Amino acid sequence: MSQAQLAGPDLSDSYVSLIESGKRTPTPVVARLLAERLGCTTEFLLHGIEPRQRIDTELGLRHAELELLHGDPSAAADRFGEIVKVAGEENAMLAAQARFGRARALEAQGRIG
């Protein structure tokens, strides 16, 4: 789909280009409109992750935190590592939280190298 096709009658193709290049952030209304035209959810368009997957990933982070808190740093490190893989580059915030958690879990095991 071209930028002009995505823009349709409501937006300019130059505005779509600015959004695509990261120079503009769409308003919630524009994000919903673009997601509808692209056939995806607004959450996926904005964050690269579907709502259910985001919830599952956030729950995984909480479980890993509990494992770390309750003395199982090895299991926590493994769980954080899996979340890093799942979150990927598209979900920088979740991946960063998981990387930080994994570092804390490895530190708790004495693996500071």
Steps between C-alpha positions, in 0.01 A plus 500: 500500500640839407507795738241674284268198520547481876438872539174479308276805490553585870878546524781627283753252373775729631351468852498122464864521388589701812328242721679215323838669543437559871491879468134519605288300741142446389216607725288215639232572238752490214663186642161323507427614144838376372470170687156444349635566151794269561281227646671482839433616854604845618717334766687303235544807281639711785698239693556207265324265737144376533317578827485134610871451434581819691296381799670159491843661482424736789377204708820315415700797626304499827552125546873540440511782755326275755743217429789736556344645814430157649845356448499327163734718292577221255135457402460879494800538266357238267156663495645848445714359216193353329321834529793678337466263203123542477499878543762561233599838365141603428420510871799687633348583840403142585832368368692755708310401815574134431871565432529695824318225692726236348807700603369520857426125500849417373649731762298320769665176383843660532540509122611860463726449195 
